[in-house]
Amino acid sequence: MNMNKIIKALVVALFVFSSSFATESAKIPQVLLWPGTPPGAKVGDAEKAEQRVAAIKNGTHKAFKGSLRNIRVPAMDVYLPAKETQTGVAMVLFCGGAYRGVAIGAEGLPMQKFLNERGIAVFMVGYRCEPFNHPVPLWDAQRAMRIVRSRAREFGIDPNKIGAMGFSAGGHVVSTLCVHYDEAFGYTAMDEIDQVSARPDFTCLIYPLISMRTELTHAVSRKLLLGGNPSEELIATLSNNEQVDKNTPPTFLAHGTADDVVHHENSLRYHEACRKKGVETQLLLVKNGKHGPGKLDGKPSIRMASEEYVDSMLKWIEVTLKSQP
């Protein structure tokens, strides 16, 4: 075979591989969180929602990848495990990004793969943040939980084994969901899905932002969520360790001891608040861990950490779900 034929064959092979990858990517089911225009929408969002609906119907939509910004039409990608490995457990995933974006590529997809391989269904949420403020991210989180629970049979999951997992600012989204899961914050119910509980059955918070207090918070996240001059009432309401009660879902927390972006005191205070209210909780302070995702022994980890958290988390989930009525 001469060189021209070799090059031609390589080009054809690359095209086939690329086409196959694109097709597989498009096969990932995507569910819009809202019918029609999302609540709190901005100018132009109605048209964007119509375009996304059309793309999902004709199969040209793209699964969430990379780091997303300016999400105007919130949705979630559905990753179901192989049928022979299904456990009935689900995890609704909220990645971080300082309420400026959603880091699905770095944080979400490695965790999705890890959980799917262990029989846990994953729902990857592209929630709205900048240019939206509170309560829009919470509305999207509540809606995501309600959709997953309302369609549990379809997805092959147990409606009483649905967890929520959040990283960094996504951890703030999830902890807000934990303490405000049934609060409307001005939202008006629009359909039967809104009658379904948005309360997670358990939660996993990984280097989470918890508090909006100046001494603990991440300044950029707070400003993008609450604005430049939030009231004392709003700060207290969204400092989630201060809002824990006996109905707060059981919580696993993992935080690096060397985190200089979101101090591990955030996790410590949430853990202590849960203990005071009799909520089941486990806190793992990960030695040397900094802020952000990493990999350790081929598994998702905290950046620069010298010890794991994911195996401990799975054991905690198993024990917690067995102990629930």
C-alpha positions, -999 to 999 in steps of 0.1 A, spaced: 0 0 0 15 34 -10 16 64 13 -15 81 -2 -36 50 4 -23 48 40 -32 84 47 -66 79 31 -73 49 52 -63 67 84 -86 96 75 -115 73 69 -108 54 102 -106 87 121 -139 99 106 -156 66 116 -142 69 152 -152 105 155 -187 98 141 -191 69 165 -180 90 195 -204 118 185 -233 92 182 -225 76 216 -224 111 232 -258 120 217 -273 88 231 -269 100 266 -305 109 276 -310 145 287 -340 157 307 -351 193 308 -359 205 343 -387 227 333 -416 225 308 -413 255 286 -396 286 299 -379 281 332 -390 301 362 -368 332 367 -359 332 330 -342 361 314 -348 377 280 -342 351 252 -344 321 275 -378 310 261 -363 307 226 -333 288 239 -357 264 257 -376 257 225 -343 250 207 -332 226 234 -365 207 233 -361 203 195 -325 191 199 -335 165 225 -364 153 203 -343 148 172 -312 135 190 -288 163 182 -285 175 218 -250 173 234 -243 158 268 -228 182 293 -190 182 291 -162 204 303 -168 235 323 -202 251 316 -210 288 319 -241 309 312 -265 279 315 -299 293 305 -318 261 300 -312 238 330 -312 201 323 -297 168 335 -280 140 318 -290 105 328 -263 79 333 -277 45 342 -255 16 353 -256 -18 335 -287 -37 344 -267 -66 359 -250 -42 384 -280 -20 394 -284 -14 431 -315 8 430 -294 37 444 -293 71 426 -271 101 430 -281 135 417 -248 153 410 -241 191 414 -206 202 404 -188 233 416 -176 264 399 -180 293 424 -216 299 412 -199 312 380 -201 279 362 -205 241 365 -173 220 363 -188 188 349 -157 176 331 -133 178 360 -156 169 389 -187 153 375 -177 128 348 -150 109 368 -174 105 397 -202 95 373 -180 67 359 -170 56 394 -206 54 406 -220 38 375 -194 10 377 -207 3 412 -243 1 402 -254 36 412 -274 57 387 -262 92 382 -281 123 372 -257 151 361 -274 185 367 -266 216 346 -281 241 370 -283 279 365 -258 301 383 -243 334 370 -261 356 358 -288 341 381 -289 347 418 -306 330 447 -331 313 446 -327 301 410 -300 275 417 -321 261 445 -352 260 423 -333 239 397 -320 216 425 -355 210 439 -368 203 405 -341 179 396 -347 159 428 -385 158 421 -381 147 385 -358 118 395 -381 106 423 -412 110 401 -396 88 374 -379 63 397 -396 33 382 -387 43 347 -350 48 357 -349 15 377 -342 32 410 -357 31 445 -375 64 452 -363 61 488 -326 57 479 -320 90 460 -290 109 472 -276 143 462 -238 150 458 -222 184 456 -186 197 451 -175 231 463 -202 256 454 -222 226 442 -219 215 478 -236 247 488 -264 240 464 -269 205 479 -266 217 515 -292 244 507 -314 217 493 -309 197 525 -322 225 548 -346 243 524 -360 214 503 -396 223 508 -393 261 508 -406 279 477 -387 312 480 -413 328 457 -417 299 433 -453 289 423 -460 252 417 -467 245 381 -475 208 378 -478 174 396 -440 170 398 -439 199 422 -460 178 446 -432 152 449 -407 155 477 -374 173 469 -357 160 500 -326 138 493 -325 105 512 -288 111 519 -262 136 508 -224 136 500 -207 169 503 -171 171 489 -150 202 499 -183 220 502 -190 257 507 -215 258 535 -215 293 551 -222 328 537 -205 344 567 -176 366 558 -151 347 579 -159 313 563 -174 319 528 -158 320 494 -162 357 485 -168 352 447 -194 325 453 -212 346 479 -213 377 456 -226 358 426 -253 340 446 -264 368 470 -253 400 453 -230 427 465 -249 438 496 -270 409 510 -292 414 541 -282 398 574 -314 377 571 -303 363 537 -268 356 549 -282 336 578 -307 318 556 -280 306 532 -255 298 559 -267 262 559 -250 250 590 -272 275 609 -304 260 593 -299 223 601 -328 206 619 -338 171 628 -352 165 593 -320 173 575 -309 143 555 -279 121 566 -247 136 553 -212 124 545 -186 151 542 -150 150 529 -127 180 530 -90 185 525 -70 197 554 -49 220 532 -79 236 513 -71 273 510 -101 281 488 -130 268 509 -117 262 545 -126 228 560 -142 247 589 -173 248 565 -176 210 567 -167 209 604 -195 233 613 -221 215 592 -210 182 607 -213 196 642 -247 211 635 -260 177 622 -247 160 653 -264 185 676 -297 178 658 -294 141 659 -288 138 621 -265 109 610 -232 123 597 -197 114 590 -168 138 584 -136 128 567 -108 153 569 -85 143 541 -48 146 548 -30 171 526 -60 176 504 -63 209 486 -93 224 468 -106 206 437 -108 171 422 -79 147 418 -72 111 413 -57 85 437 -52 49 429 -73 53 398 -103 67 417 -117 101 421 -100 120 450 -94 154 464 -65 173 447 -31 165 463 -47 142 489 -27 114 503 -57 93 513 -90 83 497 -126 92 505 -147 75 478 -145 39 493 -153 53 527 -182 72 512 -197 41 495 -195 21 528 -212 50 545 -240 51 519 -246 13 522 -248 14 560 -269 46 561 -295 32 536 -298 -1 555 -304 18 587 -332 39 573 -368 28 579 
